Amino acid sequence: MGFLSHIDSNIIVLGVGALMLLGSFATINSRSASKFDHDFALLLLIAGIVCLGIGFGFIDLSELKHLLPD
């Protein structure tokens, strides 16, 4: 279990963001995708970009929590 000790939350978020981007690009490039699939791919694309921003440290979650109403 020594190799799992190097995995932190940023690496997990980067992996999830990369998978979201790959899924969105695959759905957009699919010839049999419907309009609903393209709309969902756009949501995946936005979520993937946000995850990558969080993983690389461009977006700080503590500042986003202050935007939520109390």
C-alpha positions in Angstrom: 0.0 0.0 0.0 3.0 2.3 -0.2 2.1 3.6 -3.7 -1.3 4.8 -2.5 0.2 7.1 0.1 1.3 9.5 -2.7 -2.2 9.9 -4.0 -3.9 13.1 -2.7 -7.1 14.8 -3.5 -5.6 16.9 -6.2 -4.5 13.9 -8.2 -7.9 12.3 -7.8 -9.6 15.5 -9.0 -7.2 15.7 -12.0 -8.0 12.1 -12.9 -11.8 12.7 -12.7 -11.5 15.9 -14.7 -9.5 14.2 -17.4 -12.0 11.3 -17.6 -14.9 13.9 -17.9 -13.1 15.6 -20.7 -12.4 12.4 -22.6 -16.1 11.4 -22.2 -17.3 14.7 -23.4 -15.1 14.7 -26.5 -16.0 11.1 -27.3 -19.7 12.0 -27.1 -19.3 15.1 -29.2 -17.5 13.2 -31.9 -20.0 10.3 -32.0 -22.0 10.2 -35.2 -25.0 8.5 -33.4 -25.2 11.1 -30.6 -28.6 12.8 -30.2 -29.2 16.4 -29.1 -29.6 15.3 -25.5 -26.2 13.5 -25.7 -24.6 16.7 -27.0 -26.1 18.8 -24.2 -24.9 16.3 -21.6 -21.4 16.3 -23.2 -21.4 20.1 -22.8 -22.1 19.7 -19.1 -19.4 17.1 -18.9 -17.0 19.5 -20.6 -17.7 22.3 -18.2 -17.5 20.0 -15.2 -14.2 18.5 -16.5 -12.7 22.0 -16.9 -13.8 23.0 -13.4 -12.2 19.8 -12.0 -9.0 20.4 -13.8 -9.0 24.0 -12.5 -9.4 22.7 -8.9 -6.8 20.0 -9.4 -4.2 22.4 -10.7 -5.0 25.0 -8.0 -6.5 27.7 -10.3 -9.8 27.5 -8.5 -9.8 27.6 -4.7 -12.7 25.7 -3.1 -12.6 27.7 0.1 -13.4 30.9 -1.9 -16.2 29.1 -3.7 -17.7 28.1 -0.3 -18.0 31.8 0.7 -20.3 32.4 -2.4 -22.9 30.0 -1.0 -25.7 31.5 1.1 -25.7 30.9 4.8 
